[in-house]
Amino acid sequence: MTKLSPRMHRRHENWLRELGILGKPWLILGGAPNPVLPPELLEHHARIDINNSGLTAANLGLSAADITFRRAKANWAAWPEFNTRGLIWFTRTPTPLLRFRLLTKHRKARVEKLMRMPKADRTELVESFVGREIRAVGDQGKPSNGIVAICYGLAFGAPEVVIAGVSLSRSGHSYDKLGRPRKQVAEDTYALERLASDPRLSTTEPELADAMGLRLWRPPIAADPAKGPVVAEPSRS
């Protein structure tokens, strides 16, 4: 297992244990349009949402995510009823003030357990898997939250990490119709090239599997072949 500082490892491991997902397989749901979500994954894996991808899940009738990774400036207006069991928030704001912000500014949001991840911890986590060289890649020198979530799952012992709704080419997001271009493509490509060889990592997205040499996830042999994958359409809200 990749080494993290004892402080960071202990704090997050205890938090994951409180959520009851330590050691469970993960399904990471990114925000790319039309994510492929096989029913078998929804039944057996902890679901990890990125930013507002939980709105896509909610529109499909799915329950709250086990964890949501959320950037500091993510758009709350897109999903005022933000709902997740655990929230990992990338921000400089101290945790007590974050709780106050949820209680006052984002009153409709529902968050059971909150974990603030400062920039230094995010950097330590990502660079422990992809190397310090990422700092010289692309415009930002750091990958997207989806890559951070992959590194996090691998670092804390998820036996399987499956990624859905992650694309390096498709513009827009599954939870709105703004058609915004993909960001951090160079950084994410660099990171995925270095993560692709991990046998625990796979994707439900054929396009991403072909582009990055990732293993394409297949359902267990005992699965019902009559069940097709769920393909999420953009939100109409």
Salt bridges, closest charged atoms under 4 A:
GLU18 OE1 - LYS113 NZ 3.74
GLU43 OE1 - HIS44 NE2 3.49
GLU43 OE2 - LYS227 NZ 3.61
ASP49 OD1 - ARG47 NE 2.90
ASP66 OD1 - ARG85 NH1 2.76
GLU81 OE2 - LYS108 NZ 3.94
GLU112 OE1 - ARG85 NE 4.00
ASP121 OD1 - ARG7 NH2 2.81
ASP121 OD2 - ARG11 NH2 3.12
GLU127 OE2 - ARG135 NE 2.57
GLU160 OE1 - HIS45 NE2 2.65
ASP176 OD2 - ARG180 NH2 2.48
GLU193 OE1 - ARG194 NH1 3.33
ASP198 OD2 - ARG200 NH2 3.14
GLU205 OE1 - ARG170 NH2 3.81
GLU207 OE2 - ARG170 NH1 3.30
